Amino acid sequence: MGVATRLAIAGIRTWCLALMGAVPALAGVAAAPAVLPEADPSALRIVVEHAIAAGLSDAGGGTLYQGTIRLVAAGQPALPAHGAAAAASEPGYTGLHLQLADGTWIVDLTWPTTGLLGYRVDARAARALALDQVPDAAVSLLAAVDAGAADRAADAQAPPARAPWPAQVTGSAAIGALQRLLLQTGDLAVASAHLLRLGLPHSELLAGRSAGAWIWDPGSRALIEGWPSTLQLHALPDQGAARLAAAIAAHAWSEVPADAHLPDRETSFRHLLALSFYHQLIGAWPRPFLPLPPAAAAQAVLALEADQPGLPALRRELSGLVARAGLPTATLATSPLAQRLAVWCSDEREQHALALLSHLSDEVLDAIAGQSEEEQSRTPDDERDAWLLSRQGGGFSEADAGALVALLDDERPCRWLDQGRLRTVGDNALRALDAVLGCDPRSLVGHDPQAMWTDAERGTTIAALRRWWAGAAGMPLATTLAGALGRLTLEDVARQVRRGPAKSRAVVIAQLASLWRTSPPVDPQPELLASILAAGKGHPALTRVVMTWPVAGRAALLLTAWRLMHGDSQAFDAYWSAALAQRQDAGTEPPAAMARTQSLQTILVLAAHAPSPAHLGRVLALLAGPWEAPAGRDLLHALTRSWSQVPDQAVMMVCGPWELHAKGASLVALRAAAALPLAVYGTLLADQRPAPAWWLEEQAVSPRSAAEQRPLADHLRLCDIAAAIATRQLPAIIEPLCSAEDMQHITAVLLGGIDLGTGIRARDAAILALRRLIARVLPLACAAAALPAAVPGVTDVPQGGDSLSSF
């Protein structure tokens, strides 16, 4: 069990604590908790017997242990490194463990050691327990866990993340402690089933408490009760943390009406164990037992349902997952299309690996491809996964479009899981069409991609797509898609603009410019709009259309920067004035201060890449302000940031200096961008005002490198701080202004930095050398930027024989 698994377990524990009522009611609000009907102990035991018949490890005759057990490698592991080897690398597993009659260990009462060939269990630090000792052992173990969590929280200077167990929960306090201990590690339902099978006192209370957990999870309820879901053709971003937070906030036990209709505990416990089988079959945590063969999994579906009709939706899902388990994990590119669709699977993990693949060199991929299986087992996981996944990609093309449309109603299961739901070959054909067309096919026929993917929605969508395809036959696909831009989401429009050869992109951009002339997007998402503008940069029609849009909404800053880069500074000047007004706020809270700093950094970088006498004068006026005030703190923090990065991601995509370098901008443009930062540093290097007190306080508490550990000199000045900043940033700024030979010399000198712990004479000598360097190169930058060549106090520094001015 590696770090990722333990994090998953921690998330499950947090979720379950919330589900079981660990979030106290708001102060002053009387709680009226809902209560699940009590369970018949004999009925709960029958559920456990059904689960054992379906494949759950039989705890009968086993022995419970308390303490730490370790997996010790006794040779080459049979499982991949991210499985058994990762588990073995852990220092151990502390808690309650079960040893079955056949010698198999159930670690943390949740996952067995069966199948970990080449490993043995070291249980010398664990002791056997009688059943009546288990509750007391749980209390002591939980106390140790809580003490460790409190110590870690104290070390991190943060409050403990654990919520207290609610006092209103009925039953033995020791059983409550046992339940919380089990929540630390894994699947509460499976652990409860083991203890119920062993006959632990009050085990029916423990199993009954775990029975209601599924009620609080929307995904679980959707599976059990048959709620429809959307069909997401692209993996959704990980919303696990957000969903857990929402569950804690919205589904506290006390907020459920007392008269809410809840299933009995026996049915709920049956549902929860069925969900354990579900998680096992989709390969997601928790894995309470080893993967079952399809025959045993089919038996699990029937056994857990017994003679009750309670799980029709989940039964259908599990039956499909059983068929999925029999599918191959890879196929050939020459295999029939339906077979490739059945195998094509790309979940969040695989998409991450495929993204990594694009960054691997051909040499690395060739090396992996030429390895034996034994050699591949020693290849880093990410690289090996990326290569393997590249071999099972669908490889679909425009030539497959007609055949994909024909397969849309194929109801056979495939390996693709969408939001944990099993999808069909036909669903995967729709997903392959999305990859071929570069847009969600449902948008093309007027269907909402976020509509619930019911049988009715699937049927009407397929019929509409077949009519669309019949009408588009014989036309170039790029032309057909360009004419449909008005029906696409902005995300799909961005995909259309970015894909294909330059000629087809030009057709799409021209059509988009025509469309946006009369129907611009409403409050577009900045990142999506920026990707379109970046791909269509240089297209005159698109540029003219965007320049007419009002600067408002979420994309206001992006449109401001876009106008500025095209010669219109009016919106930028207004943004600058608003930011200066905001700086008058004396608030020092971290979020507000960070926002002001980022706003000023944006101003400085954009002003540097749209140089003008007005912008230069305005920046130099800022430097004359009070540095002790919050406004001075914000400005100095902004000046320490890179002059080549705007904090706003959308602006960075289309207007930043990184693009000037990447696109091979002219030497004149690169030199012009250096004028403003050189003038700023030249001005500050002449500022003899004392260093602000807040800056000295920050240096006293901020971590510094070993070379910076010596105490700061007394009576530091602003020019000393500016020198420390300038030595880090000048090499990148002045590179376009110097020859390669000069840059080698200058960089070698600047890398030494400035020692703020030395005396004032040494610091003044270093500052003078920096001022002379700036005085030499600034006129070149000013000439490129069409600015006056002379900047008072900066360019009038007498030259001397110091090392920095000798080139």
Disulfide bonds with the S-S distance in Angstrom:
none
